[in-house]
């Protein structure tokens, strides 16, 4: 079995009919001869068009550069404002914290004053009452 060789290819190989052919598709015909050379007027018109295109590209580059500079300036100013806003927010937060702390101190002082008043009131209430008058005994009459 190992000595057996596969049969030789007797068939001639042809490319598939459905395969893409290299020259298939739409192509533009190239200009040949006299039409390939532009007339003097046509050449001048073409050169003018190229010059205009170059001028427009230069103008566009200048406008883009100016626009980028303006954007850079705006961003720099925005950074300054962001820093200012941060400083202002920090200052407001500090003031708010101080105000709350001051209110807490005032509340504590008020609470201490109220506690002192309550303590004073308790002291007044806890003073010993005067000795009550003894009730008369049945045998004695009061004058």
FENBELLIN-V148704 format. One record per backbone hydrogen bond with DSSP energy under -0.5 kcal/mol. NH is the residue of the N-H (numbers start at 0). CO is the residue of the C=O. E is the energy in kcal/mol with one decimal. If there is no record, write none. Layout:
nh: {NH:NH}
co: {CO:CO}
e: {E:E}
//
This chain:
nh: {3:9:18:23:34:35:36:36:42:43:44:45:46:47:48:49:50:51:52:53:54:55:56:57:58:59:60:61:62:63:64:65:66:67:68:69:70:71:72:73:74:75:76:77:78:79:80:81:82:83:84:85:86:87:88:89:90:91:92:93:94:95:96:97:98:99:100:101:102:103:104:105:106:107:108:109:110:111:112:113:114:115:116:117:118:119:120:121:122:123:124:125:126:139}
co: {0:7:15:20:31:32:32:33:38:39:40:41:42:43:44:45:46:47:48:49:50:51:52:53:54:55:56:57:58:59:60:61:62:63:64:65:66:67:68:69:70:71:72:73:74:75:76:77:78:79:80:81:82:83:84:85:86:87:88:89:90:91:92:93:94:95:96:97:98:99:100:101:102:103:104:105:106:107:108:109:110:111:112:113:114:115:116:117:118:119:120:121:123:136}
e: {-0.8:-0.8:-0.5:-1.7:-1.0:-1.0:-0.6:-0.8:-2.7:-2.3:-2.6:-2.5:-2.5:-2.6:-2.3:-2.2:-2.6:-2.8:-2.4:-2.3:-2.5:-2.8:-2.3:-2.3:-2.5:-2.6:-2.5:-2.3:-2.6:-2.7:-2.4:-2.5:-2.6:-2.5:-2.2:-2.6:-2.5:-2.5:-2.4:-2.5:-2.4:-2.3:-2.5:-2.5:-2.3:-1.8:-2.2:-2.7:-2.3:-2.4:-3.2:-2.3:-2.5:-2.7:-2.8:-2.7:-2.5:-2.8:-2.6:-2.5:-2.7:-2.6:-2.5:-2.7:-2.7:-2.7:-2.6:-2.8:-2.7:-2.5:-2.4:-2.8:-3.0:-2.6:-2.7:-3.0:-2.7:-2.7:-2.8:-2.9:-2.7:-2.5:-2.6:-2.7:-2.5:-2.7:-2.6:-2.4:-2.2:-2.3:-2.4:-1.8:-1.0:-1.1}
//
